[in-house]
Amino acid sequence: MNKRVFSALLSAGLAATSLGSGAITGDQAMAQTQPEWHNCMTREVFTPEKQVWCDRWNTLVNGTYIVPLGFGPEPTFETVTLENGEYNRPGELLVGRAKEPNWLAFGDINGDGKTDAAIFFGVNQGGGTNLVTYVAAVMDIDGAAQALRPVAVGERIMLNGPTTIENQRINVSQLTQTEVINRSFVVNSDSLSELAQLPGPVDSSMPDGTIVFSQTPTYAVRVFTQQGQPRINLFNKSTGQQELNAAPATTNVSAGGVTFTHGGTPSVAVNIAADVTQTIEVNNAVQTNSASVTGTVSYLPRIAMPPNAILEVSLVDVSRANAPAIVLASQGTVFGDRQVPIPFELVYNPDQIDPRLSYAVQARITVDGDLRFTTTSRFAVITQGNPTNVEVLVEQISR
């Protein structure tokens, strides 16, 4: 593939919505602040602000990056240096940096007081039309300009608005044909990691009938029902790959609890004991490097819930004002012959917790999809001196 064809492919593959200053949220467009952007090829005397921006721009378009080779779960990596935004090894490897607004952000990603950058680049291997998009962080753009290992975000992706750096996170609003996927990435040693509300980039919508969503530093696993059948999603954070997507699972119910199992490769087993404590196994290895928030959910009115009532409990990041909470873990429980208080355990990845941010437990009770009870107060947990065991009180919905 020659550079002209690759440049056209890159432009087609890395696209922003043509909404002007709007972004899709549901069925509507929301006004957004446009990112700072300059034409660094003009000949006028630059303002100091433009000079700083263009110096950073030149550092990025001629920067050195770590590029994954191969799209499997364990790729090798190569370091390449771009020239005017591209690297070309004919017939083997082409790398192109996105050069349009929305695909670039400056800010402090790791809290060291220095300005960093978030950028995107496309990678084509071996010719053809395959193009995988990666997001990368470049630390200390005004100094060492050190690029970290990137994270794959998909093929031929579109953005729904500007990429931003806020609260030491790279925030990406990714657009598919049917929905918006809001994703966040944080620095993890010498690489980026996804601080995801969801287990992976393939399907961002919460499946109907979610039973449990749990995370460890290595994996995110979701068990859910699809057309009445149990399914499992497994996302490997260390490789950035979704290893299972709606994989069929079997259910084993006993007096000790329920176990959901996928016996393929990788194998996954999620056990929810009678007291709702969880055990997660991947490839027969118990995942022990996680943490959990436990407690009970109850309400004050003397009302019995029917056996098909469902309790949904979530651990959420509630730090961002006027923005949807980020779900770190969730658990759904069918009442059956039980009544409140009902226990819960939410298994989360402790590496995702920022001691400066705020986290809370939210709960709701539904019957046939109709909301009956929900939390109206904040039940803070984990950080800022708050506990990891909490008694949650839900309030009845007025009718």
Salt bridges, closest charged atoms under 4 A:
GLU36 OE2 - HIS38 NE2 3.03
GLU44 OE2 - LYS50 NZ 2.70
GLU78 OE2 - ARG89 NH1 2.58
GLU86 OE1 - LYS3 NZ 3.93
GLU92 OE1 - ARG89 NE 2.97
ASP140 OD2 - LYS114 NZ 3.98
ASP142 OD2 - ARG56 NH2 2.84
GLU194 OE2 - ARG183 NE 2.77
GLU312 OE2 - ARG364 NH1 3.24
ASP317 OD2 - ARG169 NH2 2.36
ASP354 OD2 - ARG356 NH2 2.65
ASP370 OD2 - ARG372 NE 3.48
ASP370 OD2 - ARG399 NH2 2.91
